[in-house]
């Protein structure tokens, strides 16, 4: 008799646990539409290309030194690509 009560107690506990978890999952917040709009805007901005001016590249190249562990050509290429990804604000 005790075994039957023990098993029924476990079964009831499992049902309560499953229904609680299911209720919690059903109440989980849904992603907002605004997040999708924001992601789309970020993607559109990333496709824009700001022209790199020769003055910006020259200013960057002036910062090169032999201790940089890059050749001057590698440094110049790094300047161009960095300025393209992170354009300076006017």
N, C-alpha and C positions, 0 to 999 in steps of 0.2 A: 504494500500500500504506500509506503514511504517513497518507493522508487517511482510510482505513478505520479505522486505529487511533485517530486523533484523534476521529472521530465516535463510535466505540464508547466511548472514554474519556468523552466528554461525556454519552453516553446513560447509562453506569453512574453517573456523578456525579449526574445528574438523578434517577435512581432512588433513590440513597442519600439525596439531599436530600429528596425527597418522602416517603420512608419515615421519615426522622428527624422531619420536621415533623408527619406524621400520628401518629407515636408520641407526640410531645410534646403534641399536641392531645388525644389520647386520655387522657393522664395528667393533664390540667388538673383542678384541684380543682373539685368541684361545689359550688354554693352550699348553705350549711347551712340546714336547716329552721328553726333558731333565728332566723335573720335574718328569715324570713317572720313568725314569731311576734312578734318585736320590732317589726316594721313595723306589724303589726295592733294591737299594744298602743299604739303612738304615735298611730295613727289614732283609737283609742277614747278616749285621753286628750284629743286635740284636740277631740273632740265634747263634752266636759264643759264646763259653764258655771259659773264661780264668780261669785256675785253681787258686784257692786261696791257698796260701802257709801258713803253720802253723806259720811262723814268722810274716806274715802280721796280722793274727788273734790275735796272742799274743800281738803284738804292739798295736792293737786296744783295746784289753781287758784291757791292763795296764791303759788306760785312764778312766776306770770305777771308779766311786766313789759313795758313799751312797746317795749323793745329786742328783744323776741322775734320780731318780724316776723310776728306773728299777731295777729288780733283776740282779745279775751278769749273770745268765743264759740267761735272756732276752737280756742283753747287748751283750753277746757272739753271740747269734743268729742274732742280728741286725748287728754286725760286719761282720759275714759271708755273710749275704745277701747283705749288702752294698758293700762289697769288690767284690762280684760277679757281681753286676751291674756296679760298677765304679772301675775297676781294676786299680792298680797303674802302672804307666809306669816304665819300668826298667831303 
